[in-house]
Amino acid sequence: MRSLTRFAEVALAAALLLMTGAVARAQSSEQAAARKKVIADLKEVGYAGDVMAQVRLGVIYLTGDGVPKDDVEAVKWLRLAADQDNPVAERYLAEMYFKGRGVAPDNEEAAKWLRMAADQGDAQSQYNLAVLYSQGQGVPRNLKESLNWMTKAAEQNLAAGQMGLGVAYGNGDGVLANPALAAAWYQKAVDQNYVPAINNLAMLMATTTNAQVRNPKQAIALATRAVGGGSNPDYLNTLAAAYFADGQTDQAVATEEKALARDPENDSYKKAYEKYQATAHASR
């Protein structure tokens, strides 16, 4: 079976949910002067060592919430919190090193901070560290170590971790391939309405030779749901594969055409389209 997906790049998206409390209320309901007062108050307690204020200030400067965006200032506040062993700040700081924002890019330094946060049980950091091990960025490539951290994230109900574990079992990355276990972990993320996992489970059900997992009709339903939940042309490609697996060749051709319209240079889409077209012509 072909590889279903690659692990996503490490991203800040999950951590940005941290903007709560006074800062979030000021952003949504107060005037600029009130926001400045909130930020000034946060600085006062942040300089006094309040770790949550330090993290919030890092986010404020990172996102430009009431102040000009300033990655260097963001790193300053995040480092103060990270030096107090705050796992969210450590995860943010790792991202800054990974992306080279406010500091020189340094994957090894990024991995160091991620490991600190992951060791404290931060699920997103565990997932991100698993990604680095799978890609060999900042650490030696080690699929078994990647599987170890991905499992920890998945067991904390992180949807991305559950999908990552599904990928590992689906592809046999660091473990024996097991389509049934892959499907089970994908389903946990699907139950959280995680669209990439919906797509992956659909592709698995459409393409696996495992009789317990293969289910083209369910694959069509899942892939249709993924297409409705995101604009990624891969979702159309999966839907086309599901139609083809179910014997609906004309639908497969038409759907793959839509995927190609969004990504005309994708060789995988081109090969799938040619395959579906050839089968459709042969059946007429």
C-alpha positions as CSV (number, residue, x, y, z in Angstrom):
1,M,0.0,0.0,0.0
2,R,1.3,3.4,-0.8
3,S,2.3,5.9,1.9
4,L,-0.9,7.6,3.0
5,T,0.6,10.9,4.2
6,R,3.7,12.5,5.6
7,F,3.7,13.8,9.1
8,A,2.9,17.5,9.1
9,E,5.5,20.1,9.7
10,V,5.9,21.4,13.3
11,A,3.5,24.3,13.6
12,L,2.5,26.9,16.1
13,A,-1.2,26.6,15.4
14,A,-2.1,24.4,18.4
15,A,-0.2,26.6,20.9
16,L,-2.0,29.8,19.8
17,L,-5.0,28.7,21.7
18,L,-3.2,30.0,24.8
19,M,-4.5,33.6,24.3
20,T,-7.1,33.6,27.1
21,G,-8.1,35.7,30.0
22,A,-7.5,39.4,30.2
23,V,-5.5,39.7,26.9
24,A,-8.2,37.9,24.9
25,R,-11.0,40.0,26.4
26,A,-9.1,43.1,25.7
27,Q,-8.5,42.1,22.2
28,S,-12.2,41.5,21.5
29,S,-13.9,44.2,23.5
30,E,-11.7,47.0,24.7
31,Q,-10.1,50.0,22.9
32,A,-6.4,50.3,22.1
33,A,-5.7,52.2,25.3
34,A,-7.2,49.4,27.3
35,R,-5.1,46.9,25.5
36,K,-2.0,48.9,26.3
37,K,-2.9,48.9,29.9
38,V,-3.4,45.1,29.9
39,I,0.0,44.7,28.3
40,A,1.7,47.0,30.7
41,D,0.2,45.1,33.6
42,L,1.4,41.8,32.1
43,K,4.9,43.2,31.8
44,E,4.9,44.3,35.4
45,V,4.1,40.8,36.7
46,G,6.1,39.2,33.9
47,Y,9.3,41.0,35.0
48,A,8.4,39.9,38.5
49,G,8.6,36.3,37.4
50,D,5.0,35.4,36.6
51,V,5.4,32.6,34.1
52,M,1.9,32.8,32.5
53,A,2.3,36.5,32.0
54,Q,5.6,35.8,30.3
55,V,4.1,33.2,28.0
56,R,1.2,35.6,27.1
57,L,3.6,38.4,26.4
58,G,5.5,36.1,24.1
59,V,2.3,35.3,22.2
60,I,1.3,39.0,22.1
61,Y,4.6,40.0,20.4
62,L,4.5,36.9,18.2
63,T,1.0,37.7,16.9
64,G,1.0,41.5,17.1
65,D,-1.9,41.7,19.5
66,G,-2.0,45.4,20.5
67,V,1.7,45.8,19.7
68,P,3.8,45.7,16.5
69,K,4.9,42.1,15.8
70,D,8.4,41.6,17.2
71,D,9.9,38.1,17.1
72,V,12.9,39.1,19.1
73,E,10.8,40.5,21.9
74,A,8.6,37.3,21.7
75,V,11.7,35.1,22.1
76,K,12.8,37.2,25.1
77,W,9.5,36.6,27.0
78,L,9.2,33.0,25.9
79,R,12.8,32.2,27.1
80,L,12.0,33.7,30.5
81,A,9.1,31.3,30.8
82,A,11.0,28.4,29.3
83,D,13.8,28.9,31.8
84,Q,11.2,28.3,34.5
85,D,10.4,24.9,32.9
86,N,7.0,26.0,31.4
87,P,6.3,23.4,28.7
88,V,4.2,25.6,26.5
89,A,6.9,28.3,26.4
90,E,9.4,25.5,25.7
91,R,7.3,24.4,22.8
92,Y,7.0,27.9,21.4
93,L,10.7,28.5,21.8
94,A,11.4,25.3,19.9
95,E,9.2,26.6,17.1
96,M,11.1,29.9,17.0
97,Y,14.4,28.0,16.6
98,F,12.8,25.7,14.1
99,K,11.5,28.6,11.9
100,G,14.4,31.0,12.6
101,R,12.1,33.6,14.1
102,G,13.8,36.1,16.4
103,V,16.8,33.7,16.6
104,A,19.0,32.0,14.1
105,P,17.5,28.8,12.8
106,D,18.8,25.8,14.8
107,N,17.0,22.5,14.6
108,E,19.1,20.9,17.3
109,E,18.2,23.7,19.7
110,A,14.5,23.3,18.7
111,A,14.7,19.6,19.4
112,K,16.3,20.3,22.8
113,W,13.4,22.6,23.9
114,L,10.8,20.2,22.5
115,R,12.3,17.3,24.5
116,M,12.1,19.4,27.7
117,A,8.4,20.1,27.0
118,A,7.7,16.5,25.9
119,D,9.3,15.1,29.0
120,Q,6.8,17.1,31.0
121,G,3.9,15.5,29.2
122,D,3.0,18.2,26.7
123,A,1.1,16.3,24.0
124,Q,1.7,18.7,21.2
125,S,5.5,18.8,22.0
126,Q,5.5,15.0,22.0
127,Y,3.9,15.0,18.6
128,N,6.3,17.6,17.3
129,L,9.3,15.7,18.6
130,A,8.0,12.6,16.9
131,V,7.9,14.5,13.7
132,L,11.5,15.6,14.1
133,Y,12.6,12.0,14.7
134,S,10.7,10.8,11.7
135,Q,12.3,13.5,9.5
136,G,15.8,13.5,11.1
137,Q,15.7,17.2,11.9
138,G,17.7,18.3,14.9
139,V,18.0,14.7,16.0
140,P,19.2,11.5,14.2
141,R,16.3,10.0,12.2
142,N,14.9,7.2,14.3
143,L,11.5,5.8,13.5
144,K,11.2,3.8,16.7
145,E,11.8,6.9,18.8
146,S,9.3,8.7,16.6
147,L,6.8,5.9,17.3
148,N,7.5,6.2,21.0
149,W,6.7,9.9,21.2
150,M,3.8,9.7,18.7
151,T,2.3,7.0,20.9
152,K,2.6,9.2,24.0
153,A,0.8,12.0,22.1
154,A,-1.9,9.8,20.8
155,E,-2.6,8.3,24.2
156,Q,-3.3,11.8,25.4
157,N,-6.1,12.0,22.8
158,L,-4.2,14.5,20.6
159,A,-5.9,14.0,17.2
160,A,-2.7,14.8,15.2
161,G,-0.9,12.2,17.3
162,Q,-3.6,9.6,16.7
163,M,-3.4,10.2,13.0
164,G,0.4,10.1,13.1
165,L,0.2,6.7,14.9
166,G,-2.2,5.5,12.2
167,V,0.3,6.6,9.5
168,A,3.1,4.6,11.3
169,Y,1.0,1.4,11.5
170,G,-0.3,1.9,8.0
171,N,3.2,2.4,6.5
172,G,5.2,0.2,8.9
173,D,7.3,3.1,10.1
174,G,9.3,1.9,13.1
175,V,6.8,-1.0,13.6
176,L,5.3,-3.9,11.7
177,A,2.6,-2.7,9.3
178,N,-0.8,-3.4,10.7
179,P,-3.8,-2.0,8.7
180,A,-6.3,-2.9,11.5
181,L,-4.4,-0.9,14.1
182,A,-3.9,1.9,11.6
183,A,-7.6,2.1,11.1
184,A,-8.3,2.0,14.8
185,W,-6.0,5.0,15.5
186,Y,-7.4,6.9,12.5
187,Q,-10.9,6.3,13.8
188,K,-10.0,7.9,17.2
189,A,-9.0,11.1,15.3
190,V,-12.0,10.8,13.0
191,D,-14.2,10.8,16.1
192,Q,-12.7,14.2,16.9
193,N,-13.6,15.3,13.4
194,Y,-9.9,15.7,12.4
195,V,-10.2,16.1,8.7
196,P,-6.7,14.8,7.7
197,A,-7.4,11.6,9.6
198,I,-10.8,11.3,7.9
199,N,-9.0,11.5,4.5
200,N,-6.4,8.9,5.6
201,L,-8.9,6.4,6.9
202,A,-10.8,6.7,3.6
203,M,-7.7,6.1,1.6
204,L,-6.8,3.1,3.8
205,M,-10.3,1.6,3.4
206,A,-10.1,2.1,-0.4
207,T,-6.6,0.7,-1.0
208,T,-5.8,-1.9,1.6
209,T,-5.9,-5.6,0.8
210,N,-6.8,-6.4,4.4
211,A,-10.3,-7.8,4.2
212,Q,-11.2,-6.6,7.7
213,V,-10.4,-3.0,6.9
214,R,-11.2,-2.7,3.2
215,N,-14.6,-1.0,2.7
216,P,-14.9,1.1,-0.5
217,K,-18.4,2.3,0.3
218,Q,-17.4,3.6,3.7
219,A,-14.3,5.1,2.1
220,I,-16.6,7.1,-0.3
221,A,-18.6,8.4,2.7
222,L,-15.5,9.4,4.6
223,A,-13.7,11.0,1.6
224,T,-16.8,12.9,0.8
225,R,-16.8,14.2,4.3
226,A,-13.2,15.2,4.0
227,V,-13.8,17.0,0.8
228,G,-16.5,19.0,2.5
229,G,-14.3,19.8,5.4
230,G,-11.2,21.1,3.6
231,S,-9.8,22.4,0.3
232,N,-6.8,20.1,0.0
233,P,-6.8,18.4,-3.5
234,D,-5.5,15.2,-1.8
235,Y,-9.1,14.8,-0.5
236,L,-10.4,14.7,-4.0
237,N,-7.7,12.3,-5.0
238,T,-8.8,10.0,-2.1
239,L,-12.4,10.3,-3.1
240,A,-11.5,9.3,-6.7
241,A,-9.6,6.3,-5.3
242,A,-12.6,5.3,-3.2
243,Y,-14.9,5.5,-6.2
244,F,-12.5,3.4,-8.2
245,A,-12.3,0.8,-5.5
246,D,-16.1,0.6,-5.5
247,G,-16.2,0.1,-9.3
248,Q,-17.6,3.6,-10.0
249,T,-14.9,4.3,-12.7
250,D,-16.6,7.2,-14.4
251,Q,-17.0,9.0,-11.0
252,A,-13.3,8.2,-10.3
253,V,-12.3,9.9,-13.6
254,A,-14.4,12.9,-13.0
255,T,-13.2,13.4,-9.4
256,E,-9.6,12.9,-10.3
257,E,-10.0,15.6,-12.9
258,K,-11.1,18.0,-10.2
259,A,-8.0,17.1,-8.1
260,L,-5.8,17.8,-11.2
261,A,-7.5,21.1,-11.8
262,R,-6.3,22.2,-8.4
263,D,-2.8,20.7,-8.8
264,P,-2.1,20.2,-12.5
265,E,1.6,19.2,-11.9
266,N,1.0,16.5,-9.4
267,D,2.4,13.3,-10.9
268,S,0.5,11.0,-8.5
269,Y,-2.8,12.5,-9.7
270,K,-1.8,12.2,-13.3
271,K,-1.0,8.5,-12.9
272,A,-4.2,7.9,-11.1
273,Y,-6.2,9.7,-13.8
274,E,-4.6,7.7,-16.6
275,K,-5.3,4.5,-14.7
276,Y,-9.0,5.4,-14.1
277,Q,-9.4,6.5,-17.7
278,A,-7.8,3.4,-19.1
279,T,-10.1,1.2,-17.0
280,A,-13.2,3.3,-18.0
281,H,-12.4,2.9,-21.7
282,A,-11.7,-0.8,-21.4
283,S,-15.1,-1.4,-19.8
284,R,-17.0,0.3,-22.6
